């Protein structure tokens, strides 16, 4: 048997913007008469010319193969085509061009309520979803109690799901999708609807699903979740697959696209008073891409411009992980600056952190008065093969060794 679970070849999806889609089902006589009445007005809607449909390629020539048992993260900016791709893979919509082959039963969790019939109860929808997946009634019965326990909505199991809150929808929908043994599981950003505890529970279940050898495609904007769960990644840009490979490389490429990849960058929102630009100097060939190695020295250079002097200031330079946890940094009390331009050089001989994405948070205060606050996005930290001594406990604050020099220029 082939080890391929999903094979997509030149997938493309064209949408028409401005074309009336109508609504599902039938139109009333009144709606039809109104449509006939305003049709001539639509024809002359653009300066007396017939209106033309605008089109957009949500996906264009996307090709990839996913092996059985792989957990693949699909990342990209809003509008990159991630959800459209999952809808094609789940057979909700057909591609305009190209083909997709799926080898196994597919379960999907794309948006709140997808696949549920609003008039049916939670109990009935569990059986309905199982039947859609091609499962026998005995299989569904065997998994039923486990699904209900995971969803934590037993009290409302016999209530029509149209009365469920979005959180209840997600709880039941995820429980059904993850427990009814699909060979391929497609999960969109819908987990963001749940509370933090349930998100953690869902991610743990996805990890268990992956260990069982099933294939998972996971869409999220949370790079921490993507990095911890996925081994491979697909990066979509403007509907095209820009990169497919190891997840660390894909995240790196995605994050580099969010900032200027030159060796220096202007700080967003910078003005004359405050932090204005920054640079990274390292010892590897990746400097121009803001990539550093955790076990190698580098220098963070920050430019500061002050219109007015600072008499009793404190300066903070903090390193945070991409999920917002504080990793470590420095706070310098009692700094004095005359008006002018300064360079702050932070020479760091070693940064003992796990591979991942990190950002710098800067602040300067004069007494209780805020002078400026800035965030530098993003820095991909890639460790060497020697992982000994690297940070393990999430949330632990590191004492990062450094030599900080402030020079007026």
Beta strands, then each sheet from edge to edge (+ up, - down):
strand 1: 4-17
strand 2: 54-67
strand 3: 71-75
strand 4: 97-102
strand 5: 106-109
strand 6: 184-187
strand 7: 215-219
strand 8: 232-237
strand 9: 240-246
strand 10: 264-266
strand 11: 274-281
strand 12: 291-293
strand 13: 298-306
strand 14: 310-321
strand 15: 326-337
strand 16: 340-348
strand 17: 356-366
strand 18: 369-382
strand 19: 403-408
sheet 1: 2+ 1- 4+
sheet 2: 5+ 6+ 7+ 3+ 8+ 9-
sheet 3: 10+ 11- 13+ 16- 19+
sheet 4: 12+ 18+ 17- 14+ 15-
end
